[in-house]
Amino acid sequence: MSTNRFTYALANPLSVLLDKSPRDFNRSDFLKVIEEKRIERINFHYTALDGKLKELKLPVANPSQVETVLAEGERVDGSQLFKGMVDTSLSDLYVVPVYRTAFLNPFDEGSLDFVCRYLTKDGHLAPFALDSILAKAYQAFSGIPEWNSRLSASSNFSCSPTQPQPFSGAKQHGYHSAAPISKAAGFLNEMIRSITQITGAVKYAHSEVGFVESVRSDLEEIRGKQAEQLEVEFTPRPPEEMADALVLGAG
């Protein structure tokens, strides 16, 4: 019988491979993963001023290069990521991986991915970065006795079936709908699988009340189609961890 503690189907694949919690991941673990999984590239993810998830791809060449990248991160142009806040003559920022966020990207085979933090050239957290602002706010509120140090969040979005459907929903009547009224069961299952394996932070998912009989859009793929509102609820986490899970789940 396997002694691996992470044997559930939706456990983080890295936890299964390494038999340890993401909080215990270290550089030597990632070198092992890169060799065993034949990883071709490391992907860094980080949120810019526009709130959108950005990405930097770093090809894996040799152990020395990997150790350097994982220890020091990589330089990015802060004047582009934070327009109007960073002077172009002093624009160097570094994106440095947070080890506990590591995951095997289900949409990019051969990739080992991380969420990053922004550091200045002096090695300090960039004060204008969104995650740095969140961390400062968390520290300020943590001294208040009534403050709950764990936050929850949810992601709401719409989904359109790819083929005409014989059973139709109705406006404001879609809450927790099941098949055949709800057409999104397969889509939600796929989302739950991927987000849970990446973040471990999904509490539940379901149909919401919103329903559109005919989408008005310039995109031919969805124009005129029905659309139903869906929701993924995340389990409460410390603010910075919740933000990382939410940006990956919604990104």
DOPAGU-485757 format. One line per 10 residues: their letters; for each residue x, y, z of C-alpha. Coordinates in Angstrom, 1 decimal. Example, Ala and Ser with C-alpha at 12.3 -4.5 7.8 and 13.67 -1.06 7.14 Angstrom:
2
as> 12.3 -4.5 7.8  13.7 -1.1 7.1
***
This chain:
251
mstnrftyal> 0.0 0.0 0.0  1.3 3.5 -0.9  2.5 5.6 2.0  2.1 8.8 0.0  -0.1 11.3 1.9  -1.3 13.0 -1.2  -3.2 10.2 -3.0  -6.6 11.9 -3.7  -7.4 12.4 -7.4  -7.3 16.2 -7.2
anplsvlldk> -4.2 16.6 -5.0  -1.5 18.9 -6.3  0.5 16.7 -8.7  3.7 18.1 -7.3  2.7 17.1 -3.8  2.0 13.6 -5.1  5.3 13.4 -6.8  7.3 14.8 -3.9  5.1 13.5 -1.1  5.1 16.9 0.7
sprdfnrsdf> 3.0 19.9 1.2  3.5 22.9 -1.1  4.6 24.9 2.0  7.7 22.6 2.2  8.8 22.8 -1.5  12.4 23.8 -2.0  14.9 24.2 -4.9  16.2 20.7 -4.8  12.6 19.4 -5.2  12.1 21.4 -8.4
lkvieekrie> 15.4 20.1 -9.8  14.0 16.6 -9.2  10.7 17.5 -10.8  12.4 19.0 -13.8  14.4 15.8 -14.4  11.6 13.3 -13.7  8.9 15.2 -15.7  11.2 16.3 -18.5  10.3 19.9 -17.9  11.3 22.2 -20.8
rinfhytald> 10.5 25.6 -19.3  9.7 27.5 -16.2  6.8 30.0 -16.4  6.7 33.0 -14.0  3.2 34.6 -13.4  2.7 38.0 -11.8  -0.1 40.6 -11.7  0.6 44.1 -13.2  -1.0 47.4 -12.6  -3.9 46.6 -15.0
gklkelklpv> -4.9 43.6 -12.8  -4.1 41.1 -15.5  -1.9 38.0 -15.1  1.4 38.3 -16.9  3.8 35.6 -17.9  7.5 35.1 -18.5  8.8 31.8 -20.1  12.3 30.7 -19.2  13.7 27.6 -21.0  15.3 25.0 -18.9
anpsqvetvl> 18.9 24.5 -20.0  21.0 23.1 -17.1  20.8 22.7 -13.3  23.0 25.8 -12.7  20.7 28.0 -14.7  17.6 26.6 -13.0  19.1 27.2 -9.5  20.0 30.8 -10.4  16.5 31.5 -11.8  14.7 30.0 -8.8
aegervdgsq> 16.9 31.8 -6.3  17.2 35.2 -8.0  14.2 35.4 -10.3  14.5 37.4 -13.5  14.5 41.1 -14.5  11.4 42.7 -16.1  10.7 46.2 -17.3  8.7 47.9 -14.5  7.9 50.9 -16.6  5.8 48.7 -18.9
lfkgmvdtsl> 4.1 46.7 -16.2  3.4 49.8 -14.0  3.0 52.6 -16.5  3.2 56.0 -15.0  4.5 54.7 -11.6  8.0 53.6 -12.6  10.5 55.9 -14.3  11.9 54.4 -17.5  15.4 55.3 -16.4  14.9 53.3 -13.2
sdlyvvpvyr> 12.7 50.6 -14.5  14.4 47.4 -13.4  12.2 45.1 -11.3  12.7 41.4 -10.5  10.0 38.8 -10.5  11.0 36.1 -7.9  9.1 32.8 -7.5  7.1 31.9 -4.4  7.9 28.2 -4.0  4.6 27.2 -2.3
taflnpfdeg> 2.7 28.3 -5.5  4.5 25.9 -7.8  2.3 23.8 -10.1  2.4 21.7 -13.3  0.4 23.7 -15.8  -2.5 21.5 -17.2  -2.7 23.7 -20.3  1.0 23.8 -21.1  2.7 20.4 -21.0  6.4 20.5 -20.1
sldfvcrylt> 6.0 23.6 -17.9  6.7 24.2 -14.2  4.9 27.3 -13.1  5.1 29.8 -10.2  3.4 32.9 -9.0  6.0 35.6 -8.3  6.6 38.7 -6.2  8.1 41.9 -7.5  11.4 43.0 -5.9  13.4 46.1 -6.5
kdghlapfal> 17.1 46.0 -7.5  17.9 46.4 -3.8  16.0 43.2 -3.0  12.9 44.8 -1.3  9.3 44.2 -2.2  8.2 46.8 -4.8  6.0 49.1 -2.7  3.6 49.9 -5.6  3.0 46.3 -6.6  -0.6 45.1 -6.0
dsilakayqa> 0.6 42.1 -3.9  2.9 44.4 -1.8  0.0 46.8 -1.1  -2.2 43.8 0.0  0.6 42.5 2.3  0.9 46.0 3.9  -2.9 46.3 4.4  -2.9 42.8 6.0  -0.2 43.8 8.4  -2.0 47.0 9.3
fsgipewnsr> -5.3 45.2 10.0  -3.8 42.2 11.8  -3.4 44.2 14.9  -7.2 44.7 15.2  -8.7 42.0 17.5  -11.9 41.7 15.4  -9.9 41.2 12.2  -10.3 37.8 10.5  -7.0 36.9 9.0  -8.5 34.5 6.5
lsassnfscs> -10.5 35.8 3.5  -12.8 34.1 1.1  -13.6 35.0 -2.5  -15.5 33.8 -5.5  -15.3 34.0 -9.3  -18.4 34.6 -11.4  -18.5 34.2 -15.2  -20.7 33.1 -18.1  -20.6 30.1 -20.2  -22.2 29.3 -23.6
ptqpqpfsga> -22.9 25.8 -24.9  -21.1 25.0 -28.2  -24.2 23.3 -29.7  -27.9 24.1 -29.7  -29.7 22.7 -26.6  -33.2 21.2 -26.4  -33.8 22.4 -22.8  -33.5 26.1 -22.0  -33.0 27.9 -18.7  -34.8 31.1 -17.7
kqhgyhsaap> -33.7 34.5 -16.3  -33.2 34.6 -12.5  -34.1 30.9 -12.2  -30.7 29.3 -12.7  -29.4 29.1 -9.1  -27.9 25.6 -8.5  -29.5 24.3 -11.7  -28.6 20.8 -12.8  -28.6 19.0 -16.2  -30.3 19.1 -18.6
iskaagflne> -31.3 22.7 -17.7  -27.7 23.6 -16.9  -25.4 22.9 -19.7  -22.1 23.6 -17.8  -21.6 20.4 -15.8  -18.7 19.2 -17.9  -17.1 22.6 -18.0  -17.4 23.1 -14.3  -15.9 19.7 -13.6  -12.9 20.6 -15.7
mirsitqitg> -12.5 23.9 -14.0  -12.8 22.4 -10.5  -10.2 19.7 -11.5  -7.6 22.2 -12.8  -8.1 25.0 -10.2  -8.0 22.5 -7.3  -4.9 20.8 -8.5  -3.2 24.1 -9.0  -4.3 26.0 -5.8  -6.1 23.5 -3.6
avkyahsevg> -8.5 26.3 -2.8  -11.9 25.4 -4.4  -14.8 25.2 -1.9  -17.6 24.5 -4.4  -18.9 25.4 -7.8  -22.5 25.8 -9.1  -24.9 27.5 -11.6  -25.9 31.0 -10.6  -29.1 33.0 -11.4  -27.9 34.8 -14.5
fvesvrsdle> -29.1 33.7 -17.9  -28.9 35.3 -21.3  -31.2 34.2 -24.0  -29.2 35.7 -26.9  -25.7 37.1 -26.4  -25.0 40.4 -28.2  -21.4 40.4 -29.2  -19.0 41.3 -32.1  -17.5 37.8 -31.6  -19.1 35.3 -34.0
eirgkqaeql> -18.3 32.4 -31.7  -20.8 33.6 -29.1  -23.1 36.0 -30.9  -26.7 34.9 -30.6  -26.0 32.0 -28.2  -27.5 31.4 -24.8  -25.2 32.0 -21.8  -25.5 30.9 -18.2  -23.8 32.4 -15.1  -21.5 30.1 -13.1
eveftprppe> -19.6 30.6 -9.9  -16.5 29.0 -8.3  -16.2 29.7 -4.5  -12.8 29.6 -2.9  -12.0 28.3 0.6  -10.9 31.0 3.1  -7.1 31.6 3.1  -4.7 34.2 4.4  -5.1 37.3 2.1  -1.9 36.9 0.1
emadalvlga> -2.6 33.2 -0.5  -6.2 34.0 -1.4  -5.1 36.6 -3.9  -2.7 34.1 -5.6  -5.4 31.4 -5.8  -8.0 33.9 -7.2  -5.7 35.3 -9.8  -4.8 31.8 -11.0  -8.3 30.6 -10.9  -9.8 33.6 -12.7
g> -6.8 34.2 -15.0
***
